Amino acid sequence: MVKVVIERRCKPGEEKRLEGLLKDLRSSCMRQPTYVSGETLIDIDDTTHYMVVGTWTRLEGWQGWKESQERQELLQMVSACIEQEPVVHVYAAAGNGLGGFEMDEHFASMIPTD
């Protein structure tokens, strides 16, 4: 599993538009086969600071979505609502070494074959 954290700084007055576009992005993510879940958070001390946290079963799934035409088109609209380029961080669980193919093999090994 990987967690993708994206931070954006909204232009004042564009909050509702940005929130709608972020919902559109999440709806599109839900059609991706390795997407698990996501949420949008707003900083309670700075309501122009948004953080989106998405969970993907495979890094490759996130990377494919990141480069997709559908996402690029939505991001064009998002860019009009934000003050600067988003900051993106991708995290994996420390110490378990499971991701991508290794995770598939791990779960496959748990399924009886008789």
Secondary structure, DSSP 8 states (H G I E B T S, - for coil): -EEEEEEEEB-TT-HHHHHHHHHHHHHHHTTSTTEEEEEEEEETTEEEEEEEEEEES-HHHHHHHHH-HHHHHHHHHHHTTBSS--EEEEEE-TTT---THHHHHHHHTTS---
